[in-house]
Amino acid sequence: NEVTIEDCQPSAFEALLKWLYLEEVEGIEQVHYELLPLADKYDVDALKRICERSLSDAISVENAIKTLRLADLHRASFLKKKSLHFIKTCVPEIAKTEDWPSLVSDSKLFEEVVLVLGSLVKTLIG
């Protein structure tokens, strides 16, 4: 018997299986973007938390918006908080990325970014 799974990369599914059988995952940095959705889909909370931490350690100007979208889509609250904080601290650079217009056009997510930026302005003004 064979099961075909088409909604993920084989390496990510292999990492999921390894976690389910051995509770270990190696080289998570290579698959964390693909593994977080799988951990969410199959309700593997411990693995989801590991992915969130790995992704939060890898946030950069280039991937901050992608990471925020992923966190929002998969209800990854720790990762979402870290992404929003990173965007708040690096907004001038992030606003120059090619992902910025897509964030601006996502009214719900952009509103959250604006609220975080508003708190920064309040802090600066006093």
C-alpha positions in Angstrom: 0.0 0.0 0.0 1.1 3.5 -0.8 0.0 7.0 0.3 0.8 10.0 -1.9 1.2 13.3 -0.1 1.5 16.2 -2.6 1.2 19.3 -0.4 4.8 19.3 1.0 8.4 18.7 0.1 9.6 15.2 0.7 12.4 16.4 3.0 9.8 18.2 5.2 7.6 15.2 5.5 10.6 13.0 6.3 11.5 15.5 9.1 7.9 15.2 10.4 8.0 11.4 10.4 11.4 11.4 12.1 9.9 13.7 14.8 6.8 11.5 15.2 8.9 8.3 15.6 12.0 9.5 17.3 11.2 13.0 18.7 14.2 14.5 17.0 14.8 16.7 14.0 18.1 17.4 12.4 18.9 20.3 10.1 15.6 22.1 10.9 16.9 25.3 9.3 16.7 23.5 6.0 13.0 22.7 6.3 11.5 25.0 8.9 9.4 27.0 6.4 7.8 23.7 5.1 7.7 21.9 8.4 5.8 24.5 10.4 2.7 24.1 8.2 2.9 20.3 8.5 3.3 20.5 12.3 0.2 22.8 12.4 -1.8 20.6 10.0 -1.1 17.4 11.9 -1.4 19.1 15.3 2.1 18.3 16.5 2.5 21.2 18.9 6.0 20.4 20.2 7.4 20.3 16.7 5.4 23.5 15.8 7.1 25.3 18.8 10.5 24.1 17.7 9.8 25.4 14.1 8.7 28.7 15.5 11.9 29.1 17.5 14.0 28.1 14.5 12.2 30.5 12.2 12.4 33.3 14.8 16.2 32.9 15.0 16.3 33.2 11.2 14.2 36.3 10.7 16.0 38.8 8.4 15.1 41.9 6.5 14.6 39.8 3.4 12.3 37.2 5.0 10.5 39.1 7.7 7.2 39.6 5.8 7.2 36.0 4.5 7.8 34.8 8.1 5.0 37.1 9.5 2.6 35.7 6.9 3.5 32.1 7.7 3.0 32.8 11.4 -0.3 34.4 10.9 -1.6 31.7 8.6 -0.6 28.9 11.0 -1.6 30.6 14.2 2.0 30.6 15.4 1.7 33.3 18.1 5.4 33.2 19.3 6.7 33.5 15.8 4.2 36.2 14.9 5.2 38.3 17.9 8.9 37.9 17.0 8.2 38.8 13.4 6.2 41.9 14.3 8.9 43.0 16.7 11.6 42.5 14.0 9.6 44.5 11.5 9.1 47.3 14.0 12.9 47.5 14.6 13.8 47.4 10.9 10.8 48.9 9.1 12.8 51.4 7.0 14.8 48.5 5.4 11.8 46.1 5.2 9.7 48.8 3.5 12.2 48.7 0.6 11.8 45.0 0.0 9.8 43.6 -2.9 7.4 41.9 -0.3 6.4 45.2 1.2 3.6 46.1 -1.3 2.0 42.7 -0.7 1.9 43.4 3.0 0.4 46.8 2.5 -2.3 45.3 0.3 -3.2 42.7 3.1 -5.3 45.1 5.2 -5.7 42.7 8.2 -2.0 42.0 8.6 -0.9 45.5 7.7 -3.2 46.9 10.4 -1.3 44.7 12.9 2.0 46.1 11.7 0.7 49.7 11.9 -0.5 49.1 15.5 3.0 47.8 16.4 4.5 50.8 14.7 2.1 53.1 16.5 3.3 51.8 19.8 6.9 52.6 18.8 5.9 56.2 17.9 4.1 56.6 21.3 7.3 55.3 23.0 9.5 57.8 21.1 7.2 60.7 21.7 6.8 59.9 25.4 
